[in-house]
C-alpha cells in the first residue's frame, strides 16, 4: 500500500538537503528528480521517527524531491515515505508535522550556515574574510537563485552571533527565530 502526501519544500533547502543529509544515500540525482534514502538513526531520521512514532520497525525513509525548471527559476515538491517492509510505504504526516519538518530543516540549514562561516574564518573576525565565507556558502548551496545575497546572509550571521546562538544551540534551545529579529 502506498500513500503519498505532497510536501512543498522551500527551494533554498533542496541543495542543502542533497549535500548535507548525514547518513543518507542519494539513490538518484538528476536535474528533475532526486531520491534520498534516510537512515532512521540519523538526525533527520530520528526527527521524522519521533514525529510519526511508528509501532513497527522502519528500515529507512525515502525523500523524493522533484524539480521543474520554470524559465530562469526552479519549482520543487517532495514526497516523504517510510519503508517498513519490502512492499509497503507509508506516510502519516499532519500539517503540524510538516511544519515541524520544515522548521527542523530550516534550523539545520541556518546552523550549518553559521558554523560554515565560523569555520571558514577560522577565528578571524575580518569583514573581508566573513564576506568571502558567505559568498562561498551562497555558491556552494546555489542560494543566489532563491534571492539570497551576501548582505542578507551577513545580517543573519551577525544576528545569530549577537543573540547568543552558540549557547542556545548547545542547550538544545530553538535558534530559528534568531535570524529574523
Residue frames relative to the residue before (quaternion, step in Angstrom):
aa qw qx qy qz dx dy dz
X 1.0000 0.0000 0.0000 0.0000 0.00 0.00 0.00
X 0.0959 -0.7944 0.5987 0.0352 3.57 -0.82 0.98
X 0.0225 -0.7617 0.6475 -0.0049 3.54 -0.92 0.99
X 0.0672 -0.8084 0.5848 0.0054 3.57 -0.72 1.03
X 0.0788 -0.7599 0.6438 0.0438 3.53 -1.01 0.85
X 0.4035 -0.7247 0.4880 0.2720 3.60 -0.70 0.93
X 0.1194 -0.7537 0.6432 0.0630 3.53 -1.10 0.78
X 0.2133 -0.7684 0.5892 0.1302 3.59 -0.63 1.06
X 0.1627 -0.8165 0.5521 0.0452 3.52 -0.31 1.30
X 0.4686 -0.6460 0.5053 0.3282 3.62 -0.85 0.85
X 0.5710 -0.6725 0.3605 0.3029 3.56 -0.74 1.11
X 0.6607 0.5325 -0.3290 0.4143 3.60 0.91 -0.82
X 0.6285 0.5456 -0.3393 0.4384 3.60 1.20 -0.37
X 0.5367 0.6689 -0.4018 0.3211 3.60 1.14 -0.53
X 0.6948 0.4371 -0.3104 0.4794 3.66 0.68 -0.91
X 0.6143 0.5468 -0.3404 0.4559 3.57 1.10 -0.70
X 0.6562 0.5110 -0.3138 0.4580 3.60 0.85 -0.94
X 0.6962 0.4889 -0.2802 0.4448 3.56 0.81 -1.02
X 0.7502 0.4155 -0.2239 0.4630 3.59 0.91 -0.88
X 0.8163 0.3467 -0.1285 0.4437 3.59 0.98 -0.77
X 0.4447 0.6831 -0.4914 0.3069 3.62 1.11 -0.02
X 0.3029 -0.7588 0.5509 0.1700 3.54 -0.59 1.14
X 0.8467 0.1005 -0.1040 0.5120 3.54 -1.07 0.81
X 0.5214 0.5790 -0.4414 0.4450 3.53 0.95 0.96
X 0.2512 -0.7613 0.5821 0.1358 3.53 -1.16 0.60
X 0.2835 -0.7396 0.5861 0.1705 3.55 -0.78 1.05
X 0.2682 -0.7936 0.5300 0.1321 3.57 -0.43 1.24
X 0.7799 -0.0817 0.0624 0.6174 3.55 1.02 -0.80
X 0.0196 -0.7896 0.6124 -0.0340 3.54 -1.06 0.82
X 0.1339 0.7639 -0.6159 0.1387 3.52 -0.40 1.26
X 0.7076 -0.4424 0.3182 0.4498 3.55 -1.26 0.01
X 0.7857 0.3370 -0.1723 0.4893 3.60 1.09 -0.59
X 0.8058 0.1949 -0.0584 0.5562 3.60 1.18 -0.28
X 0.0359 0.7692 -0.6374 0.0272 3.58 -0.93 0.92
X 0.0682 -0.7867 0.6132 0.0201 3.55 -0.91 0.90
X 0.0544 -0.8220 0.5650 -0.0467 3.53 -0.59 1.22
X 0.2281 -0.7418 0.6160 0.1347 3.56 -0.90 0.96
X 0.1544 -0.8032 0.5743 0.0358 3.56 -0.76 1.12
X 0.3997 -0.7038 0.5401 0.2308 3.55 -0.78 1.06
X 0.4694 -0.7015 0.4508 0.2903 3.64 -0.78 0.92
X 0.6640 0.4882 -0.3127 0.4722 3.62 1.22 -0.26
X 0.4938 0.6204 -0.4503 0.4104 3.61 1.26 0.05
X 0.6748 -0.4892 0.3311 0.4424 3.61 -1.20 0.26
X 0.6646 0.4706 -0.3131 0.4887 3.62 0.95 -0.77
X 0.6393 0.5311 -0.3204 0.4546 3.59 0.98 -0.80
X 0.6545 0.4994 -0.3081 0.4768 3.58 1.00 -0.80
X 0.6238 0.5311 -0.3415 0.4605 3.56 1.00 -0.79
X 0.6692 0.4844 -0.2952 0.4800 3.58 0.90 -0.93
X 0.6657 0.5185 -0.3016 0.4439 3.57 0.87 -0.98
X 0.6746 0.4851 -0.3046 0.4656 3.60 0.93 -0.82
X 0.6542 0.5082 -0.3145 0.4636 3.60 1.13 -0.56
X 0.7330 0.4137 -0.2253 0.4908 3.57 1.06 -0.75
X 0.1052 -0.8424 0.5152 0.1178 3.58 1.10 -0.76
X 0.0490 0.8241 -0.5626 0.0445 3.63 0.58 1.05
X 0.4030 -0.7059 0.5321 0.2370 3.55 -1.17 0.65
X 0.6787 0.4021 -0.2702 0.5520 3.57 1.29 0.25
X 0.5830 -0.5880 0.4258 0.3649 3.54 -1.23 0.36
X 0.2417 -0.7631 0.5876 0.1183 3.56 -0.81 1.07
X 0.3768 -0.7269 0.5282 0.2249 3.58 -0.78 1.03
X 0.7437 -0.2654 0.1798 0.5866 3.56 0.94 -0.89
X 0.4075 -0.6588 0.5647 0.2846 3.52 -1.36 0.08
X 0.1909 -0.7637 0.6046 0.1219 3.52 -1.17 0.55
X 0.1045 -0.7684 0.6307 0.0295 3.56 -0.73 1.13
X 0.0694 -0.7926 0.6058 0.0027 3.56 -0.61 1.16
X 0.1121 -0.8044 0.5834 0.0089 3.55 -0.70 1.15
X 0.1694 -0.7822 0.5958 0.0667 3.54 -0.82 1.07
X 0.1093 -0.7902 0.6025 0.0237 3.55 -0.96 0.93
X 0.0025 -0.7801 0.6257 -0.0035 3.56 -0.98 0.84
X 0.3454 -0.7324 0.5516 0.2001 3.55 -0.83 1.00
X 0.0496 -0.7792 0.6245 -0.0180 3.55 -0.81 1.10
X 0.7879 -0.1488 0.0533 0.5951 3.56 0.06 1.29
X 0.7902 -0.2414 0.2004 0.5264 3.58 -0.70 -1.07
X 0.6569 0.4908 -0.2994 0.4877 3.62 1.30 -0.08
X 0.3192 -0.7143 0.5835 0.2178 3.55 -1.35 0.19
X 0.2005 -0.7402 0.6283 0.1309 3.55 -1.15 0.69
X 0.1422 -0.8075 0.5712 0.0378 3.57 -1.02 0.85
X 0.0669 0.7338 -0.6758 -0.0194 3.49 -1.31 0.47
X 0.1521 -0.8036 0.5720 0.0626 3.56 -1.19 0.38
X 0.1891 -0.7281 0.6445 0.1368 3.49 -1.36 0.37
X 0.1490 -0.7723 0.6129 0.0753 3.54 -0.98 0.86
X 0.0019 0.7979 -0.6014 0.0402 3.55 -0.80 1.05
X 0.2377 -0.7293 0.6116 0.1938 3.54 -1.18 0.45
X 0.2595 -0.7757 0.5659 0.1039 3.52 -0.92 0.99
X 0.0504 0.8355 -0.5439 0.0591 3.56 -0.50 1.15
X 0.7627 0.0855 -0.1493 0.6235 3.59 1.23 0.18
X 0.7025 -0.4856 0.3009 0.4244 3.57 -1.19 0.14
X 0.7925 0.3140 -0.1670 0.4954 3.62 1.12 -0.37
X 0.7381 0.4433 -0.2314 0.4530 3.60 1.13 -0.25
X 0.0677 -0.7431 0.6650 0.0298 3.52 -1.10 0.87
X 0.0195 0.8121 -0.5822 0.0344 3.54 -0.96 0.74
X 0.0568 -0.7778 0.6256 0.0216 3.55 -1.04 0.80
X 0.0159 0.7841 -0.6194 0.0356 3.56 -0.87 0.96
X 0.2773 0.7654 -0.5335 0.2293 3.57 0.46 1.16
X 0.2952 -0.7396 0.5797 0.1723 3.55 -0.75 1.07
X 0.6768 -0.4612 0.3546 0.4511 3.59 -1.25 0.09
X 0.6221 0.5296 -0.3407 0.4652 3.59 1.06 -0.69
X 0.6582 0.4960 -0.3070 0.4760 3.58 1.00 -0.81
X 0.6187 0.5233 -0.3412 0.4764 3.58 1.06 -0.70
X 0.6370 0.5211 -0.3216 0.4683 3.57 0.97 -0.85
X 0.6505 0.5030 -0.3053 0.4803 3.59 0.98 -0.83
X 0.6150 0.5525 -0.3315 0.4545 3.56 1.06 -0.81
X 0.6729 0.4827 -0.2901 0.4797 3.59 0.90 -0.92
X 0.6592 0.5092 -0.3159 0.4543 3.57 0.92 -0.86
X 0.6212 0.5312 -0.3331 0.4701 3.56 1.07 -0.75
X 0.6784 0.4806 -0.2926 0.4724 3.58 0.86 -0.95
X 0.6582 0.5127 -0.3067 0.4580 3.57 0.96 -0.88
X 0.6491 0.5057 -0.3108 0.4757 3.58 0.97 -0.83
X 0.6351 0.5175 -0.3199 0.4760 3.59 1.03 -0.79
X 0.6339 0.5353 -0.3149 0.4610 3.57 1.00 -0.88
X 0.7011 0.4724 -0.2713 0.4601 3.58 0.84 -0.98
X 0.6273 0.5111 -0.3370 0.4814 3.58 1.03 -0.71
X 0.6326 0.5310 -0.3211 0.4634 3.55 0.97 -0.88
X 0.6395 0.5257 -0.3236 0.4583 3.58 0.95 -0.88
X 0.6797 0.4983 -0.3007 0.4463 3.57 0.77 -1.02
X 0.7162 0.4433 -0.2627 0.4708 3.58 0.81 -0.97
X 0.5651 0.5682 -0.3821 0.4602 3.59 1.16 -0.50
X 0.6808 0.4749 -0.2900 0.4763 3.58 0.83 -0.99
X 0.6393 0.5212 -0.3283 0.4603 3.62 0.91 -0.86
X 0.6951 0.4724 -0.2762 0.4662 3.58 0.89 -0.90
X 0.6372 0.5345 -0.3209 0.4531 3.55 0.98 -0.86
X 0.7117 0.4481 -0.2486 0.4805 3.57 0.99 -0.85
X 0.1856 -0.8402 0.4912 0.1350 3.59 1.28 -0.32
X 0.7921 -0.3271 0.1480 0.4937 3.56 0.75 1.08
X 0.5611 0.5901 -0.3994 0.4213 3.58 1.21 -0.16
X 0.1981 -0.7706 0.5908 0.1337 3.57 -1.02 0.75
X 0.2885 0.7749 -0.5033 0.2507 3.55 1.23 0.48
X 0.4771 -0.6828 0.4680 0.2953 3.62 -0.75 0.98
X 0.6275 0.5364 -0.3398 0.4506 3.61 1.06 -0.70
X 0.6573 0.5005 -0.3042 0.4743 3.59 1.00 -0.83
X 0.6400 0.5149 -0.3153 0.4752 3.59 1.00 -0.84
X 0.6430 0.5203 -0.3132 0.4666 3.57 0.98 -0.86
X 0.6488 0.5100 -0.3127 0.4702 3.60 0.95 -0.86
X 0.6457 0.5178 -0.3195 0.4615 3.60 0.98 -0.84
X 0.6598 0.5076 -0.3125 0.4576 3.57 0.92 -0.88
X 0.6580 0.4968 -0.3161 0.4694 3.60 0.92 -0.84
X 0.6184 0.5331 -0.3389 0.4675 3.59 1.05 -0.71
X 0.6517 0.5044 -0.3077 0.4755 3.59 0.97 -0.86
X 0.6308 0.5294 -0.3233 0.4662 3.59 0.96 -0.86
X 0.6773 0.4910 -0.2832 0.4691 3.56 0.93 -0.90
X 0.6803 0.5115 -0.2910 0.4369 3.59 0.84 -0.99
X 0.7905 0.2955 -0.1433 0.5169 3.58 1.00 -0.80
X 0.4577 -0.7374 0.4171 0.2699 3.57 1.26 0.52
X 0.2466 0.8340 -0.4629 0.1714 3.58 1.05 0.78
X 0.5564 0.6266 -0.4093 0.3609 3.61 1.09 -0.48
X 0.6529 0.5169 -0.3284 0.4457 3.58 1.07 -0.60
X 0.6864 0.4311 -0.2793 0.5147 3.61 1.29 -0.12
X 0.6599 -0.5603 0.2912 0.4071 3.57 1.21 0.44
X 0.5156 0.6189 -0.4367 0.4004 3.59 1.23 0.15
X 0.0109 0.7714 -0.6363 -0.0069 3.53 -1.10 0.73
X 0.7421 -0.4225 0.2798 0.4388 3.55 -1.30 0.14
X 0.6445 0.5431 -0.3291 0.4260 3.60 0.95 -0.83
X 0.6624 0.5013 -0.3020 0.4677 3.60 0.91 -0.92
X 0.7180 0.4423 -0.2636 0.4684 3.58 0.79 -0.99
X 0.5857 0.5504 -0.3768 0.4604 3.61 1.10 -0.55
X 0.6250 0.5227 -0.3257 0.4797 3.58 1.04 -0.81
X 0.6426 0.5167 -0.3219 0.4652 3.61 0.92 -0.87
X 0.6589 0.5306 -0.3102 0.4337 3.55 0.87 -0.97
X 0.7187 0.4381 -0.2614 0.4725 3.59 0.77 -1.02
X 0.6064 0.5419 -0.3498 0.4650 3.59 1.09 -0.63
X 0.6431 0.5248 -0.2992 0.4706 3.56 0.97 -0.95
X 0.6892 0.4916 -0.2712 0.4580 3.55 0.89 -0.99
X 0.6821 0.5190 -0.2783 0.4336 3.58 0.89 -0.99
X 0.7564 0.4201 -0.2070 0.4567 3.58 0.96 -0.86
X 0.5941 -0.6348 0.3532 0.3453 3.57 1.15 0.53
X 0.1630 0.8396 -0.5054 0.1142 3.56 1.03 0.72
X 0.6160 0.5472 -0.3678 0.4311 3.60 0.97 -0.68
X 0.6374 0.5154 -0.3239 0.4724 3.57 0.95 -0.85
X 0.6743 0.4898 -0.2936 0.4682 3.60 0.88 -0.95
X 0.6410 0.5413 -0.3224 0.4383 3.58 0.95 -0.92
X 0.7336 0.4326 -0.2446 0.4636 3.59 0.78 -0.99
X 0.6893 0.4175 -0.2798 0.5217 3.59 1.26 -0.24
X 0.4738 -0.7197 0.3959 0.3175 3.55 1.32 0.44
X 0.3755 0.6949 -0.5167 0.3303 3.56 0.99 0.87
X 0.6241 -0.5418 0.4016 0.3945 3.58 -1.22 0.43
X 0.1124 -0.8200 0.5595 0.0449 3.56 -0.91 0.91
X 0.4693 0.7186 -0.4274 0.2839 3.60 1.18 -0.35
X 0.6913 0.4933 -0.2936 0.4388 3.57 0.89 -0.89
X 0.5233 0.6486 -0.4163 0.3635 3.62 1.16 -0.31
X 0.6500 0.5378 -0.3138 0.4357 3.57 1.15 -0.53
X 0.7650 0.4193 -0.1868 0.4518 3.57 1.10 -0.56
X 0.6315 0.5223 -0.3536 0.4510 3.61 1.15 0.24
